[in-house]
Amino acid sequence: MKIASLVVRVSPEHIDALKDALLKIPGVELHGASSELGRVIVTVEDGEGYAMTDSLLAVNVAPHVLGVTLAYEYTDEGLEHELEHPEPIPGLPLAGDGIGSAQDKEA
């Protein structure tokens, strides 16, 4: 799964036309809009038959878009591998090395 949240800027007089255009892009959902500020909050999610990146590009080139800010992005790709083989964090003790265990507190 891949998902991103965007703030899309638009001239206030074009906000309704932009919302209509965004709803035609696969994986796009509208979550809020401000006509006064000229901003639309959307999420873009991947799905069957289309990639999130294609939908992100389509949002960027939609009619009346002045700018797009990526607010949040998440992917769960590769998490299975990371959970099986976690990378050690430099400076932190490895699990099971005895640091902070009950044996240390007895000494």
C-alpha positions as CSV (number, residue, x, y, z in Angstrom):
1,M,0.0,0.0,0.0
2,K,1.1,3.5,-0.8
3,I,-0.7,6.6,0.3
4,A,0.1,10.4,0.3
5,S,-1.6,13.5,1.6
6,L,-1.4,16.7,-0.4
7,V,-2.3,20.3,0.0
8,V,-3.3,21.7,-3.5
9,R,-3.3,25.4,-4.0
10,V,-5.7,27.0,-6.5
11,S,-7.2,30.4,-7.2
12,P,-10.4,30.7,-5.1
13,E,-12.5,31.3,-8.2
14,H,-11.4,27.9,-9.7
15,I,-11.7,25.7,-6.6
16,D,-15.0,24.0,-7.8
17,A,-13.5,23.2,-11.2
18,L,-10.4,21.8,-9.6
19,K,-12.3,19.6,-7.2
20,D,-14.3,18.1,-10.1
21,A,-11.0,17.4,-12.0
22,L,-9.3,15.9,-8.9
23,L,-12.2,13.5,-8.4
24,K,-11.7,12.0,-11.8
25,I,-8.1,10.9,-11.0
26,P,-7.8,7.3,-9.8
27,G,-7.1,7.0,-6.1
28,V,-7.8,10.6,-5.2
29,E,-10.1,11.5,-2.3
30,L,-11.0,15.0,-1.2
31,H,-10.9,15.7,2.6
32,G,-11.4,19.4,2.8
33,A,-11.3,22.7,1.0
34,S,-11.0,26.4,1.7
35,S,-12.4,28.8,-0.9
36,E,-11.0,31.8,1.1
37,L,-7.4,30.3,1.1
38,G,-7.6,28.5,-2.2
39,R,-6.5,25.2,-0.8
40,V,-7.8,21.6,-1.2
41,I,-6.7,18.7,1.0
42,V,-6.5,15.3,-0.8
43,T,-5.2,11.9,-0.3
44,V,-3.9,9.7,-3.1
45,E,-3.7,6.0,-2.7
46,D,-2.5,3.3,-5.1
47,G,-4.9,0.7,-6.4
48,E,-5.7,-2.0,-8.9
49,G,-4.5,-0.9,-12.4
50,Y,-2.8,2.4,-11.4
51,A,0.1,3.6,-9.5
52,M,0.1,6.3,-6.8
53,T,2.9,8.1,-8.6
54,D,0.8,8.5,-11.8
55,S,-2.0,9.9,-9.8
56,L,0.3,12.3,-8.0
57,L,1.6,13.6,-11.3
58,A,-2.0,13.9,-12.6
59,V,-2.8,16.1,-9.5
60,N,0.2,18.3,-10.3
61,V,-0.9,19.0,-13.8
62,A,-4.6,19.2,-13.2
63,P,-6.3,22.4,-14.5
64,H,-6.0,25.5,-12.3
65,V,-3.4,23.9,-9.9
66,L,-1.0,26.6,-8.7
67,G,1.1,24.4,-6.5
68,V,1.1,21.1,-4.6
69,T,2.7,20.4,-1.2
70,L,3.3,16.8,-0.1
71,A,2.2,16.7,3.6
72,Y,2.5,13.0,4.3
73,E,3.6,9.8,2.5
74,Y,3.5,6.2,3.6
75,T,4.4,2.9,2.0
76,D,4.5,-0.6,3.5
77,E,6.7,-2.0,0.8
78,G,9.7,-3.7,2.2
79,L,8.5,-3.8,5.8
80,E,8.4,-7.6,5.9
81,H,12.2,-7.7,5.1
82,E,12.9,-5.0,7.7
83,L,11.0,-6.8,10.4
84,E,12.8,-10.0,9.7
85,H,16.3,-8.4,9.5
86,P,16.2,-5.1,11.4
87,E,19.2,-2.8,10.9
88,P,20.9,-1.9,14.2
89,I,20.8,1.8,15.2
90,P,24.2,3.1,15.8
91,G,24.8,3.9,19.5
92,L,21.9,1.8,20.7
93,P,22.5,-1.6,22.5
94,L,21.2,-4.7,20.6
95,A,18.3,-6.6,22.1
96,G,19.4,-9.4,24.4
97,D,22.8,-7.9,25.3
98,G,21.9,-7.8,29.0
99,I,21.8,-4.0,29.3
100,G,18.9,-3.0,31.5
101,S,18.0,-6.6,32.4
102,A,17.1,-7.8,35.8
103,Q,20.6,-9.4,36.2
104,D,22.2,-5.9,35.8
105,K,19.9,-4.5,38.5
106,E,20.9,-7.2,41.0
107,A,24.6,-6.5,40.7
